[in-house]
C-alpha cells in the first residue's frame, strides 16, 4: 500500500473566491457560483506541491489534503 492524497473542501467554510482553482486548475474548477468542484481522484504526485499551496493559501482554511492508504 502507498499513501494517496485527496483534496476535500469544507463547503460551509468556503466563501467561493476561487483562489484554489486559480492555483490548481488541473484538479479544481469552479461552478456557476464560483464555488470549487474538486476532482475526487488521488492527487498526482507531481501536483502535490501545488495542492499543498492551495491548502495553505485558502483564506478561510476551507480546503484540505487528506491522506489515505490505497491498495495497489
Ligand atoms: S480558496 Fe478556499 S475559500 Fe476560496 S474557493 Fe477555494 S476553498 Fe473556497
Boltz pocket constraint, residues with backbone or C-beta under 6 A from the ligand:
constraints:
  - pocket:
      binder: B
      contacts: [[A, 9], [A, 13], [A, 14], [A, 15], [A, 16], [A, 17], [A, 18], [A, 19], [A, 20], [A, 21], [A, 34], [A, 35], [A, 36], [A, 54], [A, 57], [A, 58], [A, 59], [A, 60], [A, 61], [A, 62], [A, 63]]
      max_distance: 6.0
